[in-house]
Amino acid sequence: MMHHFVPSLVLLVIFCVTGFTVVNAAGECGRKSPDQEAFKLAPCAMAAQDENAPVSDRCCTAIKEIGHNPSCLCAVMLSKTAQSTGAKPQVSITIPKRCNIVDRPVGYKCGAYTLP
């Protein structure tokens, strides 16, 4: 009787591990969650709170890196981690423009916001 149980248990473990990997890799930011990616935008903290704050070169570099994937950039800007730092989504979405990123996704819908 135990012989029939072991193969079933092995299949269940394989299914769970495989299913977890697929779900983990299917997010807006690939294998990392938007909350994990948000830490890369630490240099943007002040610029994400105040539209008149200067945007540092380090911030713009991070925005360019994440901005190659507009859906990831939006998810990061709207993440709980970003919001917990005091970042305001309506201000955060202005950072790519303030960095003078020419190939930014102008008009891209980012939740309730549109990238300028």
VEXLUM-994181 format. One record per residue: residue in three letters; x, y, z of N, C-alpha, C, CB in turn. Coordinates in Angstrom, 1 decimal. Each point is the difference from the previous one (the first is absolute). Glycine has a CB too. Layout:
! residues N
<pt rest="ALA" n_px="X" n_py="Y" n_pz="Z" ca_px="X" ca_py="Y" ca_pz="Z" c_px="X" c_py="Y" c_pz="Z" cb_px="X" cb_py="Y" cb_pz="Z"/>
...
***
This chain:
! residues 116
<pt rest="MET" n_px="0.8" n_py="-1.2" n_pz="0.0" ca_px="-0.8" ca_py="1.2" ca_pz="0.0" c_px="0.9" c_py="1.3" c_pz="0.0" cb_px="-1.8" cb_py="-1.3" cb_pz="1.2"/>
<pt rest="MET" n_px="2.8" n_py="1.3" n_pz="-0.5" ca_px="1.0" ca_py="1.1" ca_pz="0.1" c_px="0.6" c_py="0.2" c_pz="-1.3" cb_px="0.4" cb_py="-0.4" cb_pz="2.4"/>
<pt rest="HIS" n_px="-0.2" n_py="-0.6" n_pz="-3.2" ca_px="0.7" ca_py="0.1" ca_pz="-1.3" c_px="-0.8" c_py="0.8" c_pz="-1.0" cb_px="0.9" cb_py="-2.2" cb_pz="0.3"/>
<pt rest="HIS" n_px="-2.2" n_py="2.3" n_pz="-0.2" ca_px="-0.9" ca_py="0.8" ca_pz="-0.8" c_px="0.0" c_py="1.5" c_pz="0.4" cb_px="-1.4" cb_py="-2.0" cb_pz="-0.5"/>
<pt rest="PHE" n_px="1.7" n_py="2.2" n_pz="1.8" ca_px="0.0" ca_py="1.3" ca_pz="0.5" c_px="1.2" c_py="0.8" c_pz="-0.4" cb_px="-1.3" cb_py="-0.8" cb_pz="1.9"/>
<pt rest="VAL" n_px="2.5" n_py="0.2" n_pz="-1.9" ca_px="1.3" ca_py="0.7" ca_pz="-0.3" c_px="0.0" c_py="0.6" c_pz="-1.4" cb_px="1.1" cb_py="-1.6" cb_pz="1.6"/>
<pt rest="PRO" n_px="-1.4" n_py="0.9" n_pz="-2.6" ca_px="0.0" ca_py="0.7" ca_pz="-1.4" c_px="-1.0" c_py="1.2" c_pz="0.0" cb_px="0.6" cb_py="-2.2" cb_pz="-1.0"/>
<pt rest="SER" n_px="-1.7" n_py="2.1" n_pz="1.7" ca_px="-1.0" ca_py="1.1" ca_pz="0.0" c_px="0.6" c_py="1.2" c_pz="0.7" cb_px="-1.9" cb_py="-1.7" cb_pz="-0.1"/>
<pt rest="LEU" n_px="2.6" n_py="1.4" n_pz="1.2" ca_px="0.6" ca_py="1.1" ca_pz="0.8" c_px="1.1" c_py="0.6" c_pz="-0.9" cb_px="-0.5" cb_py="-1.2" cb_pz="2.2"/>
<pt rest="VAL" n_px="1.3" n_py="0.5" n_pz="-2.9" ca_px="1.1" ca_py="0.5" ca_pz="-0.8" c_px="-0.6" c_py="0.9" c_pz="-1.1" cb_px="1.4" cb_py="-2.0" cb_pz="0.5"/>
<pt rest="LEU" n_px="-2.5" n_py="1.5" n_pz="-1.2" ca_px="-0.6" ca_py="0.8" ca_pz="-1.0" c_px="-0.6" c_py="1.3" c_pz="0.6" cb_px="-0.5" cb_py="-2.1" cb_pz="-1.3"/>
<pt rest="LEU" n_px="-0.1" n_py="2.1" n_pz="2.5" ca_px="-0.5" ca_py="1.2" ca_pz="0.6" c_px="1.1" c_py="1.0" c_pz="0.3" cb_px="-1.9" cb_py="-1.4" cb_pz="1.0"/>
<pt rest="VAL" n_px="3.0" n_py="0.9" n_pz="-0.5" ca_px="1.1" ca_py="0.9" ca_pz="0.3" c_px="0.6" c_py="0.6" c_pz="-1.3" cb_px="0.6" cb_py="-1.4" cb_pz="2.0"/>
<pt rest="ILE" n_px="-0.5" n_py="0.6" n_pz="-3.1" ca_px="0.5" ca_py="0.6" ca_pz="-1.2" c_px="-1.0" c_py="1.0" c_pz="-0.6" cb_px="1.2" cb_py="-2.2" cb_pz="-0.5"/>
<pt rest="PHE" n_px="-2.5" n_py="1.9" n_pz="0.6" ca_px="-1.0" ca_py="1.0" ca_pz="-0.5" c_px="0.1" c_py="1.3" c_pz="0.8" cb_px="-1.5" cb_py="-2.0" cb_pz="-0.7"/>
<pt rest="CYS" n_px="1.6" n_py="1.9" n_pz="2.0" ca_px="0.0" ca_py="1.2" ca_pz="0.8" c_px="1.3" c_py="0.8" c_pz="-0.3" cb_px="-1.3" cb_py="-1.2" cb_pz="1.8"/>
<pt rest="VAL" n_px="2.4" n_py="0.6" n_pz="-1.9" ca_px="1.3" ca_py="0.7" ca_pz="-0.3" c_px="-0.1" c_py="0.6" c_pz="-1.4" cb_px="1.3" cb_py="-1.5" cb_pz="1.5"/>
<pt rest="THR" n_px="-1.7" n_py="0.8" n_pz="-2.4" ca_px="-0.1" ca_py="0.5" ca_pz="-1.4" c_px="-1.0" c_py="1.1" c_pz="-0.1" cb_px="0.6" cb_py="-2.2" cb_pz="-0.9"/>
<pt rest="GLY" n_px="-1.8" n_py="2.0" n_pz="1.5" ca_px="-1.0" ca_py="1.1" ca_pz="0.0" c_px="0.4" c_py="1.2" c_pz="0.7" cb_px="-1.7" cb_py="-1.7" cb_pz="0.0"/>
<pt rest="PHE" n_px="2.5" n_py="1.6" n_pz="1.0" ca_px="0.5" ca_py="1.2" ca_pz="0.8" c_px="1.0" c_py="0.8" c_pz="-0.9" cb_px="-0.4" cb_py="-1.2" cb_pz="2.2"/>
<pt rest="THR" n_px="1.2" n_py="0.5" n_pz="-2.9" ca_px="1.0" ca_py="0.6" ca_pz="-0.9" c_px="-0.7" c_py="0.7" c_pz="-1.1" cb_px="1.7" cb_py="-1.7" cb_pz="0.6"/>
<pt rest="VAL" n_px="-2.7" n_py="1.2" n_pz="-1.2" ca_px="-0.6" ca_py="0.6" ca_pz="-1.1" c_px="-0.7" c_py="1.3" c_pz="0.4" cb_px="-0.4" cb_py="-2.3" cb_pz="-1.1"/>
<pt rest="VAL" n_px="-0.3" n_py="2.2" n_pz="2.2" ca_px="-0.7" ca_py="1.2" ca_pz="0.6" c_px="1.0" c_py="1.1" c_pz="0.3" cb_px="-1.8" cb_py="-1.5" cb_pz="0.9"/>
<pt rest="ASN" n_px="2.9" n_py="1.1" n_pz="-0.3" ca_px="1.1" ca_py="0.9" ca_pz="0.4" c_px="0.6" c_py="0.7" c_pz="-1.2" cb_px="0.4" cb_py="-1.4" cb_pz="2.0"/>
<pt rest="ALA" n_px="-0.3" n_py="0.8" n_pz="-3.1" ca_px="0.6" ca_py="0.5" ca_pz="-1.2" c_px="-0.9" c_py="0.8" c_pz="-0.9" cb_px="1.6" cb_py="-1.8" cb_pz="0.1"/>
<pt rest="ALA" n_px="-2.9" n_py="1.9" n_pz="0.2" ca_px="-1.0" ca_py="0.6" ca_pz="-0.8" c_px="-0.4" c_py="1.4" c_pz="0.3" cb_px="-0.8" cb_py="-2.3" cb_pz="-0.3"/>
<pt rest="GLY" n_px="1.5" n_py="2.9" n_pz="1.3" ca_px="-0.4" ca_py="1.3" ca_pz="0.4" c_px="0.4" c_py="1.1" c_pz="-0.9" cb_px="0.2" cb_py="-0.8" cb_pz="2.3"/>
<pt rest="GLU" n_px="-0.6" n_py="2.0" n_pz="-2.0" ca_px="0.4" ca_py="1.2" ca_pz="-0.9" c_px="1.5" c_py="0.2" c_pz="-0.1" cb_px="-2.2" cb_py="1.0" cb_pz="0.7"/>
<pt rest="CYS" n_px="2.9" n_py="-1.4" n_pz="0.4" ca_px="1.4" ca_py="0.3" ca_pz="0.0" c_px="0.8" c_py="-1.4" c_pz="-0.1" cb_px="-0.4" cb_py="2.1" cb_pz="1.4"/>
<pt rest="GLY" n_px="-0.2" n_py="-3.0" n_pz="-2.1" ca_px="0.7" ca_py="-1.3" ca_pz="-0.1" c_px="0.1" c_py="-0.8" c_pz="1.3" cb_px="1.4" cb_py="1.0" cb_pz="-1.8"/>
<pt rest="ARG" n_px="-0.3" n_py="-1.4" n_pz="2.1" ca_px="0.2" ca_py="-0.9" ca_pz="1.2" c_px="-0.1" c_py="0.8" c_pz="1.3" cb_px="1.3" cb_py="-1.6" cb_pz="-1.4"/>
<pt rest="LYS" n_px="-1.1" n_py="2.9" n_pz="1.4" ca_px="-0.1" ca_py="0.8" ca_pz="1.2" c_px="-1.3" c_py="0.7" c_pz="0.1" cb_px="2.5" cb_py="0.3" cb_pz="-0.1"/>
<pt rest="SER" n_px="-2.9" n_py="-0.1" n_pz="1.3" ca_px="-1.3" ca_py="0.7" ca_pz="0.2" c_px="0.2" c_py="1.5" c_pz="-0.1" cb_px="-0.8" cb_py="-1.8" cb_pz="1.5"/>
<pt rest="PRO" n_px="-0.2" n_py="2.6" n_pz="-1.8" ca_px="0.1" ca_py="1.4" ca_pz="0.0" c_px="0.5" c_py="0.6" c_pz="1.3" cb_px="-1.8" cb_py="0.1" cb_pz="-1.7"/>
<pt rest="ASP" n_px="1.5" n_py="-0.7" n_pz="2.8" ca_px="0.5" ca_py="0.4" ca_pz="1.3" c_px="1.5" c_py="-0.2" c_pz="0.1" cb_px="-2.3" cb_py="-0.5" cb_pz="1.0"/>
<pt rest="GLN" n_px="2.8" n_py="-0.6" n_pz="-1.5" ca_px="1.4" ca_py="-0.2" ca_pz="0.0" c_px="0.7" c_py="1.0" c_pz="-0.9" cb_px="-0.3" cb_py="-2.4" cb_pz="0.4"/>
<pt rest="GLU" n_px="-0.2" n_py="2.7" n_pz="-1.6" ca_px="0.6" ca_py="0.9" ca_pz="-0.9" c_px="-0.1" c_py="1.5" c_pz="0.5" cb_px="-0.7" cb_py="-1.6" cb_pz="-1.9"/>
<pt rest="ALA" n_px="-0.3" n_py="1.8" n_pz="2.7" ca_px="-0.1" ca_py="1.4" ca_pz="0.6" c_px="1.2" c_py="0.5" c_pz="0.7" cb_px="-2.4" cb_py="-0.4" cb_pz="0.2"/>
<pt rest="PHE" n_px="3.1" n_py="-0.6" n_pz="0.4" ca_px="1.2" ca_py="0.4" ca_pz="0.8" c_px="1.1" c_py="0.7" c_pz="-0.9" cb_px="-0.5" cb_py="-1.9" cb_pz="1.6"/>
<pt rest="LYS" n_px="0.5" n_py="1.5" n_pz="-2.9" ca_px="0.9" ca_py="0.6" ca_pz="-1.0" c_px="-0.3" c_py="1.5" c_pz="-0.2" cb_px="0.2" cb_py="-2.2" cb_pz="-1.1"/>
<pt rest="LEU" n_px="-1.4" n_py="2.6" n_pz="1.5" ca_px="-0.4" ca_py="1.5" ca_pz="-0.2" c_px="0.3" c_py="0.8" c_pz="1.3" cb_px="-1.7" cb_py="-0.7" cb_pz="-1.8"/>
<pt rest="ALA" n_px="2.4" n_py="0.2" n_pz="2.7" ca_px="0.3" ca_py="0.7" ca_pz="1.2" c_px="0.6" c_py="1.4" c_pz="-0.3" cb_px="0.4" cb_py="-2.2" cb_pz="1.2"/>
<pt rest="PRO" n_px="0.4" n_py="2.4" n_pz="-2.2" ca_px="0.6" ca_py="1.3" ca_pz="-0.3" c_px="-1.1" c_py="1.0" c_pz="-0.5" cb_px="2.2" cb_py="-1.1" cb_pz="-0.5"/>
<pt rest="CYS" n_px="-3.4" n_py="0.6" n_pz="0.3" ca_px="-1.1" ca_py="0.8" ca_pz="-0.5" c_px="-1.0" c_py="0.4" c_pz="1.1" cb_px="0.2" cb_py="-1.1" cb_pz="-2.2"/>
<pt rest="ALA" n_px="0.1" n_py="0.8" n_pz="3.4" ca_px="-0.9" ca_py="0.2" ca_pz="1.1" c_px="-0.5" c_py="1.4" c_pz="0.1" cb_px="1.1" cb_py="-1.7" cb_pz="1.2"/>
<pt rest="MET" n_px="-0.3" n_py="2.7" n_pz="-1.2" ca_px="-0.4" ca_py="1.4" ca_pz="0.1" c_px="-0.8" c_py="0.5" c_pz="-1.3" cb_px="2.0" cb_py="0.4" cb_pz="1.6"/>
<pt rest="ALA" n_px="-1.5" n_py="-0.8" n_pz="-2.7" ca_px="-0.6" ca_py="0.3" ca_pz="-1.3" c_px="-1.4" c_py="-0.6" c_pz="-0.1" cb_px="2.3" cb_py="0.2" cb_pz="-1.1"/>
<pt rest="ALA" n_px="-2.5" n_py="-1.3" n_pz="1.7" ca_px="-1.3" ca_py="-0.7" ca_pz="0.0" c_px="-1.0" c_py="0.6" c_pz="0.9" cb_px="1.1" cb_py="-2.0" cb_pz="-0.7"/>
<pt rest="GLN" n_px="-0.7" n_py="2.9" n_pz="1.6" ca_px="-0.8" ca_py="0.6" ca_pz="1.0" c_px="-0.4" c_py="1.5" c_pz="-0.4" cb_px="1.0" cb_py="-1.5" cb_pz="1.8"/>
<pt rest="ASP" n_px="0.0" n_py="2.1" n_pz="-2.5" ca_px="-0.2" ca_py="1.5" ca_pz="-0.3" c_px="0.4" c_py="0.2" c_pz="-1.5" cb_px="0.6" cb_py="0.6" cb_pz="2.4"/>
<pt rest="GLU" n_px="-1.6" n_py="-0.1" n_pz="-3.1" ca_px="0.2" ca_py="0.2" ca_pz="-1.4" c_px="1.1" c_py="1.1" c_pz="-0.3" cb_px="-2.4" cb_py="-0.6" cb_pz="-0.3"/>
<pt rest="ASN" n_px="2.7" n_py="1.4" n_pz="1.2" ca_px="1.0" ca_py="1.0" ca_pz="-0.1" c_px="1.4" c_py="-0.4" c_pz="0.5" cb_px="-1.8" cb_py="1.7" cb_pz="0.1"/>
<pt rest="ALA" n_px="1.9" n_py="-2.8" n_pz="0.5" ca_px="1.3" ca_py="-0.5" ca_pz="0.5" c_px="0.9" c_py="-0.4" c_pz="-1.2" cb_px="-1.1" cb_py="-0.8" cb_pz="2.1"/>
<pt rest="PRO" n_px="2.4" n_py="1.1" n_pz="-2.0" ca_px="0.9" ca_py="-0.5" ca_pz="-1.1" c_px="0.0" c_py="-1.5" c_pz="-0.1" cb_px="1.4" cb_py="2.1" cb_pz="0.3"/>
<pt rest="VAL" n_px="-1.2" n_py="-2.6" n_pz="-1.5" ca_px="0.1" ca_py="-1.4" ca_pz="-0.3" c_px="1.5" c_py="-0.3" c_pz="-0.2" cb_px="-2.4" cb_py="-0.1" cb_pz="-1.0"/>
<pt rest="SER" n_px="3.0" n_py="-0.8" n_pz="1.8" ca_px="1.4" ca_py="-0.3" ca_pz="-0.1" c_px="0.3" c_py="-0.9" c_pz="-1.2" cb_px="0.1" cb_py="0.2" cb_pz="2.5"/>
<pt rest="ASP" n_px="1.2" n_py="-0.2" n_pz="-2.9" ca_px="0.4" ca_py="-0.8" ca_pz="-1.1" c_px="-0.2" c_py="-1.5" c_pz="0.4" cb_px="1.7" cb_py="1.7" cb_pz="-0.7"/>
<pt rest="ARG" n_px="-1.4" n_py="-2.1" n_pz="2.0" ca_px="-0.2" ca_py="-1.3" ca_pz="0.4" c_px="-1.5" c_py="-0.5" c_pz="-0.1" cb_px="1.9" cb_py="0.3" cb_pz="1.6"/>
<pt rest="CYS" n_px="-2.8" n_py="0.7" n_pz="-1.3" ca_px="-1.4" ca_py="-0.3" ca_pz="-0.2" c_px="-0.3" c_py="-0.2" c_pz="-1.5" cb_px="-0.6" cb_py="1.4" cb_pz="2.1"/>
<pt rest="CYS" n_px="1.0" n_py="-0.6" n_pz="-2.9" ca_px="-0.2" ca_py="-0.1" ca_pz="-1.5" c_px="0.5" c_py="-1.3" c_pz="-0.5" cb_px="0.0" cb_py="2.5" cb_pz="-0.2"/>
<pt rest="THR" n_px="1.2" n_py="-2.9" n_pz="0.6" ca_px="0.6" ca_py="-1.2" ca_pz="-0.4" c_px="-0.9" c_py="-1.2" c_pz="0.4" cb_px="2.3" cb_py="1.0" cb_pz="0.2"/>
<pt rest="ALA" n_px="-2.8" n_py="-1.0" n_pz="1.0" ca_px="-0.9" ca_py="-1.1" ca_pz="0.5" c_px="-1.3" c_py="0.0" c_pz="-0.8" cb_px="1.0" cb_py="0.2" cb_pz="2.3"/>
<pt rest="ILE" n_px="-1.6" n_py="1.0" n_pz="-2.6" ca_px="-1.2" ca_py="0.1" ca_pz="-0.8" c_px="0.2" c_py="-0.5" c_pz="-1.4" cb_px="-0.7" cb_py="2.0" cb_pz="1.4"/>
<pt rest="LYS" n_px="1.8" n_py="-1.7" n_pz="-2.0" ca_px="0.3" ca_py="-0.5" ca_pz="-1.4" c_px="0.1" c_py="-1.5" c_pz="0.0" cb_px="1.2" cb_py="2.1" cb_pz="-0.5"/>
<pt rest="GLU" n_px="-0.6" n_py="-2.7" n_pz="1.6" ca_px="0.2" ca_py="-1.4" ca_pz="0.0" c_px="-1.4" c_py="-0.7" c_pz="0.2" cb_px="2.3" cb_py="0.3" cb_pz="1.0"/>
<pt rest="ILE" n_px="-3.1" n_py="0.1" n_pz="-0.1" ca_px="-1.3" ca_py="-0.6" ca_pz="0.2" c_px="-1.0" c_py="0.4" c_pz="-1.1" cb_px="0.4" cb_py="0.0" cb_pz="2.5"/>
<pt rest="GLY" n_px="-0.2" n_py="1.2" n_pz="-3.0" ca_px="-0.9" ca_py="0.5" ca_pz="-1.1" c_px="0.0" c_py="-0.7" c_pz="-1.3" cb_px="0.3" cb_py="2.1" cb_pz="1.1"/>
<pt rest="HIS" n_px="0.7" n_py="-3.0" n_pz="-1.3" ca_px="0.0" ca_py="-0.8" ca_pz="-1.2" c_px="-1.2" c_py="-0.9" c_pz="-0.1" cb_px="2.5" cb_py="0.0" cb_pz="0.0"/>
<pt rest="ASN" n_px="-3.1" n_py="-0.2" n_pz="1.1" ca_px="-1.3" ca_py="-0.8" ca_pz="0.1" c_px="-1.0" c_py="1.0" c_pz="0.7" cb_px="1.2" cb_py="-2.3" cb_pz="0.1"/>
<pt rest="PRO" n_px="-2.0" n_py="3.0" n_pz="-0.9" ca_px="-1.0" ca_py="0.9" ca_pz="0.5" c_px="-0.9" c_py="-0.6" c_pz="1.1" cb_px="0.1" cb_py="1.2" cb_pz="-2.1"/>
<pt rest="SER" n_px="-0.6" n_py="-2.4" n_pz="1.9" ca_px="-0.9" ca_py="-0.6" ca_pz="0.9" c_px="0.7" c_py="-0.2" c_pz="1.4" cb_px="-1.3" cb_py="-1.1" cb_pz="-1.9"/>
<pt rest="CYS" n_px="2.6" n_py="0.8" n_pz="1.9" ca_px="0.7" ca_py="-0.2" ca_pz="1.2" c_px="0.2" c_py="1.3" c_pz="0.7" cb_px="1.2" cb_py="-2.0" cb_pz="-1.0"/>
<pt rest="LEU" n_px="-0.8" n_py="3.0" n_pz="0.2" ca_px="0.2" ca_py="1.4" ca_pz="0.6" c_px="-1.3" c_py="0.5" c_pz="0.7" cb_px="1.7" cb_py="0.5" cb_pz="-1.8"/>
<pt rest="CYS" n_px="-2.9" n_py="-0.7" n_pz="1.1" ca_px="-1.2" ca_py="0.4" ca_pz="0.6" c_px="-0.3" c_py="-0.8" c_pz="1.3" cb_px="-0.9" cb_py="0.6" cb_pz="-2.3"/>
<pt rest="ALA" n_px="1.1" n_py="-1.9" n_pz="2.2" ca_px="-0.2" ca_py="-0.9" ca_pz="1.2" c_px="0.9" c_py="0.4" c_pz="1.2" cb_px="-0.7" cb_py="-1.8" cb_pz="-1.5"/>
<pt rest="VAL" n_px="1.9" n_py="2.2" n_pz="1.2" ca_px="0.9" ca_py="0.5" ca_pz="1.0" c_px="-0.4" c_py="1.3" c_pz="0.6" cb_px="1.9" cb_py="-1.2" cb_pz="-1.2"/>
<pt rest="MET" n_px="-2.3" n_py="2.1" n_pz="0.3" ca_px="-0.4" ca_py="1.3" ca_pz="0.5" c_px="-1.3" c_py="0.0" c_pz="0.8" cb_px="1.0" cb_py="1.0" cb_pz="-2.0"/>
<pt rest="LEU" n_px="-1.9" n_py="-2.1" n_pz="1.8" ca_px="-1.2" ca_py="-0.1" ca_pz="0.7" c_px="0.1" c_py="-1.0" c_pz="1.1" cb_px="-1.2" cb_py="0.6" cb_pz="-2.1"/>
<pt rest="SER" n_px="2.4" n_py="-1.2" n_pz="2.4" ca_px="0.2" ca_py="-1.1" ca_pz="0.9" c_px="-0.2" c_py="0.5" c_pz="1.5" cb_px="1.6" cb_py="-1.1" cb_pz="-1.6"/>
<pt rest="LYS" n_px="-1.9" n_py="0.2" n_pz="2.4" ca_px="-0.1" ca_py="0.3" ca_pz="1.5" c_px="1.3" c_py="0.5" c_pz="0.5" cb_px="-1.8" cb_py="-1.8" cb_pz="0.3"/>
<pt rest="THR" n_px="2.9" n_py="1.3" n_pz="-0.8" ca_px="1.3" ca_py="0.4" ca_pz="0.5" c_px="0.2" c_py="1.5" c_pz="-0.3" cb_px="0.9" cb_py="-2.3" cb_pz="-0.3"/>
<pt rest="ALA" n_px="-1.2" n_py="2.7" n_pz="-1.0" ca_px="0.2" ca_py="1.4" ca_pz="-0.4" c_px="-0.9" c_py="0.9" c_pz="0.8" cb_px="0.6" cb_py="-0.8" cb_pz="-2.3"/>
<pt rest="GLN" n_px="-1.9" n_py="0.4" n_pz="2.5" ca_px="-0.9" ca_py="0.8" ca_pz="0.8" c_px="0.4" c_py="0.1" c_pz="1.4" cb_px="-1.8" cb_py="-0.7" cb_pz="-1.6"/>
<pt rest="SER" n_px="2.4" n_py="-0.3" n_pz="2.2" ca_px="0.4" ca_py="0.0" ca_pz="1.4" c_px="1.1" c_py="1.0" c_pz="0.3" cb_px="-0.7" cb_py="-2.4" cb_pz="0.2"/>
<pt rest="THR" n_px="1.4" n_py="2.8" n_pz="-1.3" ca_px="1.1" ca_py="0.9" ca_pz="0.1" c_px="-0.5" c_py="1.5" c_pz="-0.1" cb_px="1.6" cb_py="-1.7" cb_pz="-0.9"/>
<pt rest="GLY" n_px="-2.9" n_py="1.8" n_pz="0.6" ca_px="-0.6" ca_py="1.3" ca_pz="-0.1" c_px="-0.1" c_py="0.5" c_pz="-1.5" cb_px="1.0" cb_py="0.5" cb_pz="2.2"/>
<pt rest="ALA" n_px="-0.6" n_py="-1.4" n_pz="-3.1" ca_px="-0.1" ca_py="0.3" ca_pz="-1.4" c_px="-1.4" c_py="0.2" c_pz="-0.4" cb_px="2.1" cb_py="-1.3" cb_pz="-0.5"/>
<pt rest="LYS" n_px="-2.4" n_py="2.3" n_pz="-0.3" ca_px="-1.3" ca_py="0.3" ca_pz="-0.5" c_px="-0.1" c_py="-0.4" c_pz="-1.4" cb_px="-0.2" cb_py="2.0" cb_pz="1.6"/>
<pt rest="PRO" n_px="-0.7" n_py="-2.9" n_pz="-2.0" ca_px="0.0" ca_py="-0.5" ca_pz="-1.4" c_px="-0.2" c_py="1.1" c_pz="-1.0" cb_px="-1.0" cb_py="-2.1" cb_pz="0.9"/>
<pt rest="GLN" n_px="0.2" n_py="3.1" n_pz="-0.6" ca_px="-0.2" ca_py="1.1" ca_pz="-1.0" c_px="1.3" c_py="0.8" c_pz="-0.2" cb_px="-2.4" cb_py="0.2" cb_pz="0.7"/>
<pt rest="VAL" n_px="3.4" n_py="-0.2" n_pz="0.3" ca_px="1.3" ca_py="0.6" ca_pz="-0.2" c_px="1.0" c_py="-1.0" c_pz="-0.6" cb_px="-0.5" cb_py="1.6" cb_pz="2.0"/>
<pt rest="SER" n_px="0.4" n_py="-2.8" n_pz="-1.5" ca_px="1.0" ca_py="-1.0" ca_pz="-0.5" c_px="-0.1" c_py="-0.2" c_pz="-1.5" cb_px="-0.2" cb_py="-1.2" cb_pz="2.1"/>
<pt rest="ILE" n_px="-1.0" n_py="1.3" n_pz="-2.7" ca_px="-0.1" ca_py="-0.2" ca_pz="-1.4" c_px="0.6" c_py="1.1" c_pz="-0.8" cb_px="-2.1" cb_py="-1.3" cb_pz="0.4"/>
<pt rest="THR" n_px="2.4" n_py="2.4" n_pz="0.2" ca_px="0.7" ca_py="1.2" ca_pz="-0.7" c_px="1.5" c_py="-0.2" c_pz="-0.1" cb_px="-1.9" cb_py="1.5" cb_pz="0.8"/>
<pt rest="ILE" n_px="2.5" n_py="-2.4" n_pz="0.0" ca_px="1.4" ca_py="-0.2" ca_pz="0.0" c_px="0.6" c_py="-0.3" c_pz="-1.3" cb_px="-0.2" cb_py="-0.7" cb_pz="2.3"/>
<pt rest="PRO" n_px="-0.3" n_py="-0.2" n_pz="-3.1" ca_px="0.7" ca_py="-0.3" ca_pz="-1.3" c_px="0.1" c_py="1.3" c_pz="-0.9" cb_px="-0.9" cb_py="-2.3" cb_pz="0.1"/>
<pt rest="LYS" n_px="-0.2" n_py="3.1" n_pz="0.0" ca_px="0.1" ca_py="1.3" ca_pz="-0.8" c_px="1.0" c_py="1.0" c_pz="0.6" cb_px="-2.4" cb_py="-0.4" cb_pz="-0.6"/>
<pt rest="ARG" n_px="2.4" n_py="0.4" n_pz="1.9" ca_px="0.9" ca_py="0.9" ca_pz="0.7" c_px="1.5" c_py="-0.4" c_pz="-0.2" cb_px="-1.8" cb_py="0.5" cb_pz="1.7"/>
<pt rest="CYS" n_px="2.0" n_py="-1.8" n_pz="-2.0" ca_px="1.3" ca_py="-0.5" ca_pz="-0.3" c_px="0.4" c_py="0.2" c_pz="-1.5" cb_px="-0.3" cb_py="-1.7" cb_pz="1.8"/>
<pt rest="ASN" n_px="-0.7" n_py="2.3" n_pz="-2.5" ca_px="0.2" ca_py="0.2" ca_pz="-1.5" c_px="0.3" c_py="-1.3" c_pz="-0.7" cb_px="0.9" cb_py="2.3" cb_pz="0.5"/>
<pt rest="ILE" n_px="-1.6" n_py="-3.3" n_pz="-0.2" ca_px="0.1" ca_py="-1.3" ca_pz="-0.7" c_px="-0.8" c_py="0.1" c_pz="-1.3" cb_px="0.3" cb_py="-1.3" cb_pz="2.2"/>
<pt rest="VAL" n_px="0.4" n_py="1.3" n_pz="-3.3" ca_px="-0.6" ca_py="0.3" ca_pz="-1.3" c_px="-0.9" c_py="-1.2" c_pz="-0.4" cb_px="2.0" cb_py="1.4" cb_pz="-0.6"/>
<pt rest="ASP" n_px="-1.6" n_py="-2.6" n_pz="0.8" ca_px="-0.8" ca_py="-1.2" ca_pz="-0.4" c_px="-0.9" c_py="-0.5" c_pz="1.1" cb_px="1.8" cb_py="-0.6" cb_pz="-1.6"/>
<pt rest="ARG" n_px="-2.2" n_py="1.5" n_pz="2.5" ca_px="-1.0" ca_py="-0.5" ca_pz="1.0" c_px="-1.3" c_py="-0.2" c_pz="-0.6" cb_px="1.2" cb_py="1.3" cb_pz="1.8"/>
<pt rest="PRO" n_px="-2.0" n_py="-2.2" n_pz="-1.2" ca_px="-1.3" ca_py="-0.4" ca_pz="-0.6" c_px="-1.1" c_py="1.1" c_pz="0.3" cb_px="0.6" cb_py="-2.4" cb_pz="0.3"/>
<pt rest="VAL" n_px="-0.5" n_py="3.5" n_pz="-1.0" ca_px="-1.0" ca_py="1.1" ca_pz="0.2" c_px="-1.4" c_py="-0.5" c_pz="-0.3" cb_px="1.8" cb_py="1.7" cb_pz="-0.7"/>
<pt rest="GLY" n_px="-2.7" n_py="-1.4" n_pz="1.6" ca_px="-1.4" ca_py="-0.4" ca_pz="-0.2" c_px="-0.3" c_py="-1.4" c_pz="0.5" cb_px="0.0" cb_py="1.5" cb_pz="-1.9"/>
<pt rest="TYR" n_px="1.0" n_py="-2.1" n_pz="2.5" ca_px="-0.2" ca_py="-1.4" ca_pz="0.5" c_px="-0.9" c_py="0.1" c_pz="1.3" cb_px="2.2" cb_py="-0.8" cb_pz="-0.9"/>
<pt rest="LYS" n_px="-3.3" n_py="0.0" n_pz="0.9" ca_px="-0.9" ca_py="0.0" ca_pz="1.2" c_px="0.7" c_py="-0.7" c_pz="1.1" cb_px="-2.0" cb_py="0.1" cb_pz="-1.5"/>
<pt rest="CYS" n_px="2.1" n_py="0.5" n_pz="2.6" ca_px="0.6" ca_py="-0.5" ca_pz="1.2" c_px="-1.0" c_py="0.0" c_pz="1.1" cb_px="2.3" cb_py="0.8" cb_pz="-0.7"/>
<pt rest="GLY" n_px="-3.1" n_py="-1.8" n_pz="0.8" ca_px="-1.2" ca_py="0.0" ca_pz="1.0" c_px="-0.9" c_py="1.2" c_pz="-0.4" cb_px="1.5" cb_py="-1.0" cb_pz="1.8"/>
<pt rest="ALA" n_px="-1.8" n_py="1.8" n_pz="-0.9" ca_px="-0.9" ca_py="1.2" ca_pz="-0.2" c_px="0.8" c_py="1.2" c_pz="-0.7" cb_px="-1.4" cb_py="-0.8" cb_pz="1.9"/>
<pt rest="TYR" n_px="2.7" n_py="0.6" n_pz="-2.1" ca_px="0.8" ca_py="1.1" ca_pz="-0.5" c_px="0.5" c_py="-0.3" c_pz="-1.4" cb_px="0.7" cb_py="0.5" cb_pz="2.4"/>
<pt rest="THR" n_px="-0.3" n_py="0.6" n_pz="-3.1" ca_px="0.6" ca_py="-0.1" ca_pz="-1.3" c_px="1.4" c_py="0.6" c_pz="0.0" cb_px="-2.3" cb_py="0.0" cb_pz="-1.1"/>
<pt rest="LEU" n_px="3.3" n_py="-0.7" n_pz="0.6" ca_px="1.3" ca_py="0.5" ca_pz="0.0" c_px="0.1" c_py="1.2" c_pz="-1.0" cb_px="1.0" cb_py="-2.3" cb_pz="0.6"/>
<pt rest="PRO" n_px="-0.4" n_py="3.4" n_pz="-0.1" ca_px="0.1" ca_py="1.2" ca_pz="-0.8" c_px="1.2" c_py="-0.1" c_pz="-1.0" cb_px="-1.1" cb_py="1.4" cb_pz="1.8"/>
***
